[in-house]
């Protein structure tokens, strides 16, 4: 059904075809609805002015009134800037522009009175304003019913084409007047009443042109709640449908494969956390519903063992299982680990990757179809058309965020009846992010390390300490231990990255000379078999040091390696530092992580390193990462921000997120398909393209 909000933006008075094209390119605004959701990022009380000699700090947006007494064009090339001297009755400041110089120069006049709005910067002991907004008193006059003036995001291109913040305010006022009374409600009446929330139409008006500060707060809360609520409703609806409609294979038997492994070959006594998780998985597999479970646990917490025991339950019930990993190195590691764990249990396990030879592939395909192959481990190769299982009962996916939805779906399609799904991640996910990213999964957490593992000691050193650090490495190596040295990805170019590693190699090889010390080097320009050969030398203790860039996964499991030295650690994200640290501490010996950094640390860089030194708790680190870096994109394509969220923050609005999830749960527990008349607004909104986040797993 057509709505006025679907009207193309060029039909808004004051826009037209050419400006509409610019809005599409610059701000992704194509319709009235898109423009209505272009929310202000701040509000200005235009009744208040600051005088120049009372400017006190750099943290507050202010407005000043006065005259421009001089204009200069300074510098050249990239440093070219327009500088205007601005004076009021108390003093003088400077206004500085680096972009749009021609447009600004043509606009401003000497000795004309202007209202300037911006954020002061302290430079050489004096305050100035960089890229302030500047208007005549007539332009900045605000009608009495707009005590708080909205200020909208724009771009230099838009400003140069007449889309200044003031022009956007005028266009938004035109739009609001045109669509007033035609903004549909998205929440049900009982929900609005229960939460005592503002109707959507009123919230949309108040967020753009607030009556007062209190109305603005209520409008923002209403629209934030809506964003969070529909994410939760979408995810939980998928979960309810799966539980109601998708039947799962029933695995009632704990048989010979599981029992022989458990009683004869279990590598260590299970932790209480592992026992709890296996019990949760077992309950899912017996329920008759399809299991869709996320297994979280730090590197080294024993997720692979839990995955193997789950796969053996599938085997005991006459079904096959597969484990898909994102890289060949990781798939190979899982294959070797599982083969070693199984001992003489008569379970057939094979590895399938892009490097598997044709003869071996043909044999694997044949064994899969006849059912003699119990467990297949591999990479994306598992989703190839030739891979056909006789009876696939369990799919395990490691580091599932590395796989797209379409890739995972192709794996499910290899079974007539949906297989049980277990997705694993060694990146601990904060509760708020888990509710948003994995809201349709049940979550299990392994929060204990296996017995005998000692917490890794972490230290932060600067370049002046390098000699002492190398002396410590030498002491560890002389005691029979091994060492990782990892370099950051300095540039997208592998050539630059390799050069950085090779510079480091020269310094390391001078301190650890041949023939007393052997060094393996792994980087992105090596061929697969060369990487494998270098890592194999390290695993077999033929080399004492493994130097690597992060172009590849350092995915080897070497219990004898006790030191992880991370160069330029300030260049890594927290989760990456935590993952790298998890490569040591895999044996019974005390292990160490050394973070080397330059002296020039940003505030966030220092915070990251301080967190790493303070704790080895993956969930505490993940929470800190979430606050420092942002939640990332729902589909994993961005590093910060969250698609679909224009106002809400899953970090700052955790309380609202929990309320949204609870409300969604209550509604779906009574009406999982949203068929009741009162829930029709919710169903209509879920069917809008903007809320099509896709099935997460």
N, C-alpha and C positions, 0 to 999 in steps of 0.2 A: 504494500500500500504506500502510495507516494506521500511524502511529508515535505512541508516547506523547508525543513532542515536539509533536505537532499538537493536543494537548489544550487547550481554551480555558482561559485563566488563572484564571477564576473557580473552577475545580475544584481549585486548589491550596489546601491547608488554610491558613486564615488570610486568604484573599482574599474570596471571595464575589462576588455579582453587582454590588453598588454600588461596591465598591472596584475591581473589575475594569474597570468603565466609566471610572473615574477614571484607572486605569493606561493605558487605551487613549487617552484624550484627552490626558493629560499627557506620556506617554513612548512612545506608539505601541506598547505591549506588549499583544498579544492572546492569545498562546499560550505554552505552556511554553518553546518554542524561542526566542521573542522575549525572554523573561525570562532565559533561559540566556545570551543574547548581550548582556545589559545588564551590561557589564563595569565593574569598579571603576575609578575614575580616580586613586586613590592608595591607599596602604596605610600603616597606622600600627603602629609597634612599641609595643604597649600596655604593654610592660614598662618603658618609659622615661618619666620625668617631668622637666619643667623647673621650677625654682623661679622665682618672679616677678622677683627681683632679678638673675637671670642671663639674662633675655631680651636678646638682642644684636642681632637684625636682623629685617627684615620678610619675609624670603624663605623661611622654614622653617615648616612646619606642626608645631605642638608641642601637648603636653597638660600642663595644670597641675592641681593638686589643692588645694582649700581650701574656704572658706565664703563665702556671700553675706551681707554685713553691712548692706546697704541697697539699696532699690529706689526709683527715681523715674521718673515719666512726665513728660517734658519736651517743650516745643515744642507746635505746633498744626499742623493740616493736613498738608501734605507733610513738614514738618520734625518731626512728632511722633515720639518715640523713647522706648524703654524703656531706662533705664540702671541697671545693677546694679553696686554696689561689691563687689569680690571680693578676698579676702585669704588669703595663706598665711603661714607663719612668717617669711618673708623680706621681705614687702612687700605692696603693694596695686595693683590694676589695675581697669579698668572693662570691663564687658561691655555692648555696645550692640546693640539690635535696632530696625530700622525697619519690619519686616513681622511679621505674626503676633503682634502685641503681646498680644492677649487670651489666646491659647493659651499663650504663654511666661509671662505673669503668673500664670496659674492653675497652671502646672506648678511654678514655683520657690518655695522656702520660705527664709525668713531663718534664718541660723545652721545650715543643713543642709550637710553636706559634699557637694561635687560634683566630678566630673572634667570639666574644660572642654577642648575640643579646637578649635583654630582657628589662624589666621595673624595674628600681631601686626601692628598698624598704629601708626606713630609719629605722634602728634597733639599739637601744642603741647609737644613735648619729652618726652612720656610715651607709653608703649605701652598700647594698648587692643585689644580683640577685637570686630570687627563681625560679627554673626550667627554666633557660635560654636555648636558643638554642645555640649550640656550634659547630663550623665547622672549618676545616683547611682553610687557605687562598685559596687553589686551589678549595675547595668545594664551597666557598662563592663568587668566582669570577663570575662576571656578564658580559654577552656579551654587547657590546656597544649599541645594539638595545633594551636593557631592562633597562632603567634608573630607573624604579620603579619595584622592585621585589615583586611579590605577596606572601602573607603569608597565608596559608590555615588552617582552623580548622582541628585538628587531635586528637587522643586520645593516652594515654600511651600504650595501647595494640598495636595500629597501629605503634607507634614509635618503640616499641620493635621488630616489625616484618618488619622493614625497611621502614615504611611510615613516615619518618621525613618530616617537611615542605619542605626541599630541594628536597627529592625524589618525593613528590607530584608535585612540580613545574616541574620536569623533565617529569613525567607521563602526566601532563596537556599539556606540550609542544608537546609531542608525539601525544596526542589526537587531539589538534588543527590542527596540520599538516595533520592528517589523515582525518579530517572531513571538512577541509577548502573548501569552495565552495559548501558544501552540507547541510548547515544550512538553513532551510526554513524560509521565511519571514512570520510573523504572522499578521502584520498590513497591511491595504490596502494602495495602493500608494497615493490616495488623502489625507489620514490621515497623512501619513509620510510627504508629501509635506506641508500640512497645518501647522503641528507642527514643521517643519524643524528639524525632528529627524533623528538620525543616523540609517541606515539599521540594522536589527537584526544581520546579520552575522558579520558585522563590530563591533557592540557593544559587541558581545560575545568574539571576539578576544581582543578588547581593555580593557574589564573588567579583563581579565586574564593577559594580557601582554600589559599594556598601553604604548602608544608612548610618552605621557607626561601627566602632571596633568590635562590639559584642556580636552584631549581626554577621560580620565578616568571619569571626571565629566559628560561629554555628554553620555558616555556609561551607567553609572549608572542611569542617568535620563531616558534614553530610556527604560531600563529593568524594572525600578521601575514603569514607566508609564504603561508598558505592564501588569504587575501584577495587578495593580489597575483597569486598563481599562477592563480586562476580567471579574473581579468580578462584576463590574458595568454593563457590557454588558449582563452577565448571568442573573442578577437580574432584570434589566429593560426589557429584552426580555420576561421573565416570566410574568412581569406586562403587557406588550403590548399584549401578547397572551391572557392573562386573559381578558383584556378589549375588545379585538377583537372577541375572540371565545367563552369565557365562559359567557353565559347569566345568569343573576341573576333573582331571583323572584322579581316581582314589587310589592311594598307595597305603594299604592297610598292613603290609608285611614288613617286618624287620627280619631279614633272612641271612643266608650264609655269607654273602659278600660283606655286609656290614659287620656281622658278628665276628668273622674271622679277622677283619681289619682291626676292630675295636679291641679284641682280646689279645691279638698277637703282634700287631704292628703300629699301634698308636704311638707316635713319636714322643709324646709327653702327656702327662695327666691333664685333662681338660680343665680350663679355668671355670669358675662359676658362671662367668659371662658367656663362655662358649656353650656350656650346658643349657643355660637359659635360652639362648638363640636357637640351638638345635631343637629344643622342645617346642619353640614357637613355629619353626619350619615344619616340624613333624605334625603339629596340630593342623597347619594349613593343608598339608598333603593328604590328610585323612578326611578333610571336611567336605569334600565333594565340590568345593569352590576353587576357582583358579587362584593359585598363590601369586601375589604380586608384591614382593617384599624387597625393601632396601636394607642392605646389610652395611652398616658403618663400622669402621674400626681403624685405628692407627696402623701405619706400616709396622709389620711385625707382630700384630695382635692375634694372628691365627685365623684370618678369614679363609685362606685357602683350605685349611683343614676342615672348617665347617662346610665349605662348598663341596669338598670331596665326600664327606660323610652324607651330605644331602644327595649327591649323585649316586652314591652306593644304594641309598634307599630306593631311588628310581630303578636302578639295575635289579635290585631284589624283587621288584614288582613287575619285571619283564619289560622295562622300558629303557630306552637309550637316553643319554644326557650329553650336553655339549657345553663348553666353556669358551667364550669369545673375549679376546683381549685386544686392546687398541694397537699394539705394535708387535712386530715379529719377535723382538727381544723378550718382551713380557710373556708372549705366548710360549716361547721356548722355555722360559724360566718356570712357568706353571707346569708344562709338560714334564720337565726333569724332576721338579719337586714332587708331583703326584706319582710319577713312576717309582721314585725312590720310596715314598711313603707306603705305597701299596705292597712292597715286598713281594711275597709269592702268592698274594690273593689273585685268583684266576680271572682278573678283569682285563679285557683287551682295551688298551688306550693308544690313540694315535694322534699325531700332530699334522695339521694342514695349514700351510701358509702359502704366500705367493711364491716362495722359493722351493716348495715341495716338487720333486721331479715327476715327470709324466707317469712313469711306471708305478711309483708309490701312490700317486693320486688315483690311478685306475684301480689299484688294489683296495685303497680306502673306500672308494665309491661302491665297490662290489660288496665289501664287508658291511658297510652301512646298510645297504638294501637287504642283505640277507639276515641282518640282525646280530652277526657275530662280533661286531665292534660295539663295545659298551659305552665308551666315553671318547668323544672327539674334542680336541683342544685346538684352537686356531685363531686366526685374525679375521678380517673382512672376507677372506676366502670361504668362510663357512656359509655365506649367503649366496654363493654362486649357484646358478641354476642346476648344475650337475650334482650338487650335494643333495642327496635324497635319503632320508632316514626311513627305516622300517617302522619305528614307533618311538618318536621323540617325546619324552615325558617331562624333561627339565632343561631349561635354558639358564645358564649362569653367565652374567655379563660383568666383566671387571672394568672399573673406571668408566661407567656407562655414559658419563657426560661427553665422552669422546665420540660417541656414535649418534648419528641422526635418527629421528623418529622413523623415517622410511627404511633405513638399514635394519633397525630392530624388527620392524613389521615383517620384513622379508624372512626373517628367521622364524617368527611365529607361524608363518604360512607353510612351513615345512612339516606341519603336523595337522592331521585331520581335525583333531580336537585341540583347543589351545593348550600348550604345555604350561607347566608351572614356571614362574619367572623369579629368579633371584638376581638382583643387581647389587654389585659390591662397589664401595668406594673407600679408598684410604685417605680421602680428604674429608675430615670431619665437617659436618654441616650444622651451623647453628640452628636451633629449633625454629626460629622465625623464617629462615630461608628454606628449611626443609618443608615447612607448611606450605610455602609458596611454590617451590620447585617440584616437590614430590608429594603433593597433597593427596594424590590418589593411591599412594603406596602405603603399606604397613611398614613401620620402621623398627629394625632391630639394631642394637648397639653392643659392640664388644668393647667394654671400657676397662679391661684388665690385660696386662701383658702376661705371656706364658711364664711359668716358674723359672727362676734362674736368671732372668733378664734384669740387668742393672740399668737404672735411669742414666741416660747419656748426659755427661757434663758439657755445658756449652760456655764458650768464652768469646769475647769480642776484643780484637787487637787492631792497632793501627800499624802503618808501614814501618815505623821506627822499631817495632817489636819483632820484625821478620826474622832476625838472626836467632832470637830465643825460640820462636815458633819452629824454625827448621831444626834447631837443636833438639826440641821435644819430639819432632817427627823421627829424627835419627835414632833417638833413644827407643821409641816404640818399634821401629824396624829392626834395630839391633836385638830386641827382645823377641823377634820372630813374628811381629805383627805386620799388617799391611795398611796402606794409606790411600785415600781418594783425594785428588785435588781438582776442584771444579771451577771452571771459568764461566762468566755470564755471556749471554748473547749480546754483544756490544752493538751489533748492527744486523739488519736483515741479510746483509751480504755475508755469505759463508767465507768469502776471501778475507774480509776484515776480521771476522770471528776467528778464523784459523790463524791469522797473523798474530792476534792477541794471545792465543794459546801458545804459539811457537815462541813468542817473546818470553812467556812464563817458563816454557820448557828449558830455554837456555839457562835461566837463573837456577832452576831446580837441578838441572844436570850438572851444573858447576859444583853445587853443594853435595850432590849425590852422584859421584862420578862412576863411570864404568871402570873395571868390571865388578866392583863391589856391589853396585846397585843396578837394578834393571827397571826400566820405566815403560809402561804401556801407554799409548796415546790413542784416544778415540775422538773422532770429530765427524761432522756431517758430510765431508767430501770423501770419506772412505767408502768403499763398496761394502755390501752386507757381509760378505765372507771375510773381508779384512777386519771389520768391526768385531765379528764373531771370534776371529783368530786372536785379536788383541785381548779381548775379554777372557777368552779361554786361558791365555797365558797367566792372567791375573788370578783367575779362579784356581788354577793349578799351582799357584805360588811360585811361578817362574819369574814373575815381576813383583816388586815390592810396592810400587806406586802406580796408580791408574790416574792419568791426567785426562780430563775430558771437557768438552764444551757442553752446553745444554741443547745443542742442535738435536741430540738424540737422548733417549731415556737412559739413565744410568741404572739399568734394571737388573743388575747382577746381585745375587745373594751370596755374600762371602762372609761367613761368621768370623773369619780370622782378621777381617778389616776392622780396625778399631778407631781410626781417625778420619773425619771428613773435614777437609780444609776448603772453605768456600771463599774464593777471591772476589773482591769487589762485592761483598755480600749486600751492600746497600742497594745494588741494582736489581735484586731479586724481590719478588713478592713474598709475603709471609707463608702462604701455603706451599710455595716452591721451596723455600728454605726448610720448612718442616718435612717435606717429602725427601729432600736430599739428606737431611739429618737422619732420617729413618733407614738409610742404607747401612749405617753402622749400628752397633748395639745388638747384633743378631746372634752373638755367641754368649758365653758366660763371663767374658773378660770385660773390665771397665772400658767404655768407649767415650770418645770425645768429639765434639763438633767445634771447630775454630772458625769464627767469622772475621775475615780480614776486610777492613774498609779504609777508604781515604779519610782525610780529616774533614773534608767538605761534605758534611752530612746535612740533608734537609731535615726539617722537623719530623716529617713522617718516616724518613729513613732511620733516624735515631730511635723513634718509637718502635719500629719493626725489630731492630736489633736488640733493644732492651727487652721486648716481649720474648724473643727467642732465648735470651740468656736467663730470663726469670723462670720460664716454665717449659715443660715438655708435654703438657696437657694439650692434645690436639684440638679439643673443643674450646678451650680458652683462647688458643691461637686463632681458631676460626672466627670466634666472636670479635677478636681484636681486628682481624683482617676485614671482616664485614663493616666495622665502624670506620676503618681507615680507607678502604678501597671502594665500598659500595657493594651491592648484592650481585652485580652482574646481570646479564640478560637471561630471561627465562629459558631461551633456547640455546644459551651458551655461546652467542656470537659476539657479545660485547663484554668489556671488562668492568664497566661500571654503569650505574643506572639500571632501570628495569622497564622493559617494553610494556606498554599498557598503563604504566603508572605516571601520570602527569603531576599529581599533587601528593600522593601518599608516599611514605618511605617505610619500608619494612623494618628499618633500624629504629627510626624515631617514633613510628606509630605502632609499635609492637602491641600495645594494649588494645588498640582499635582492631588490629589484625586478629587477635584472639577472640574478640567479640564477634567479628565478621565470620570467623570459622565456626564458632558456637552457634550463631544464628543459622548459618547454612546447614549445619548438621541437624538442628532441630527441625527445620522445614523439610529436609529430605528424608528424615527418619519417618515422617508421617506421609509425605507425598513425593517419593523418589523420582517420579517422572514429571513432576510439576503440572499435573493435570487438573487440579482444582481451580475453580474460577478465580479465587483470590490470588493464585500464583501465576496467572497468565502474564502479568507484566514482567515477572522474572523470566519466564520461558521466552517471551518475545525478545528480551534483552540478550539472553544467551545466544539467540540465533543471529544476532548482529555480527557482521564480519570482524568488528573491532575486538570481539571477545573470543575469536577462534584461536585459542592458544595451542590447540592440537593435543593429542593424547600424549601425556608425558612419558609413559612407559608401557 
